[in-house]
């Protein structure tokens, strides 16, 4: 092979390499721009979630190990009563809804042949 063919070959390979590097750089730049836009949108969403400054601070977590037994039992019983109450309200709503479905007023019914 002549020496000038080697020069042409290596010049072509270097140009292809530089073209690939430029293309990869452009792709990475576009991805970085899209990522920054997404992070800005996320920052705006997080800023909207901030608690109002007038809201009282949340009480600090304290393990039940350090609480009095009577206080823990009272809290457990209050939680159970609250859950029972919520379940009863849900049952009442479902029963009322079921009665409405079974006994719909005649003016709300549609003709079966319509």
C-alpha positions, 0 to 999 in steps of 0.5 A, spaced: 500 500 500 502 506 498 504 511 503 498 516 501 493 511 502 495 510 509 494 518 510 487 518 507 485 512 511 487 515 517 485 522 516 478 519 514 478 515 521 480 521 525 474 525 521 469 520 523 472 519 530 471 527 531 464 527 527 462 521 532 464 525 538 461 531 536 454 528 535 455 524 542 457 531 545 450 534 542 446 528 544 449 529 551 448 537 551 440 536 549 439 531 555 443 535 560 438 541 558 432 537 558 434 534 565 435 541 568 428 543 565 425 537 569 429 539 575 426 546 575 419 544 574 420 539 580 423 545 584 417 549 582 412 543 585 416 542 591 416 549 592 408 549 592 408 543 597 412 547 602 408 548 609 405 555 610 409 559 615 403 560 620 402 552 621 404 550 627 410 545 627 409 538 627 410 535 634 417 531 634 417 523 634 417 520 641 418 513 641 412 509 645 418 506 650 419 513 653 411 514 654 407 512 660 403 505 659 397 508 661 398 514 655 400 509 650 394 504 652 389 510 651 392 512 645 391 505 642 384 505 644 382 512 641 385 510 635 381 503 635 375 507 637 376 512 631 377 506 626 370 503 628 367 510 627 370 511 620 368 504 618 361 505 621 360 511 617 362 508 611 357 502 612 352 507 613 354 510 606 354 504 603 347 501 606 344 508 604 347 507 597 344 500 596 337 502 598 337 508 593 339 503 588 334 498 590 328 503 591 329 508 586 323 513 585 319 511 578 321 518 575 328 516 575 327 509 572 328 509 564 324 505 560 327 498 558 325 498 551 328 505 550 
